[in-house]
Amino acid sequence: MTVRKRHRTMGSMARARETARVHPASAVVDRAARVLSWRSFIRAVGPLVVVIGLFWFAHGTGLLTCPYNAATVDYGAAVVAAGFAIVWLGWQ
């Protein structure tokens, strides 16, 4: 009799797993929502990176009231380029 009870328990666990499976359409919707949220994040962060890069570039060239620094010009230009790449990726 204990064997039958165990068998029934295993059967109910298998049925529970069957009913807990995710419908394929809902998985597609979840993936689309994740991609949309990721793109929204990239679209918000990209312009911020560009602004930070422009600030560093202006700081390095002396446009702002700071001493001239050639390294900051290079870093600022690189960050601006990275920001434009991020913005481009967000709109692909």
Secondary structure by P-SEA (a helix, b strand, c coil): caaaaaaaaaaaaaaaaaaacccaaaaaaaaaaaaaaaaaaaaaaaaaaaaaaaaaaaaaaccccccccaaaaaaaaaaaaaaaaaaaaaac
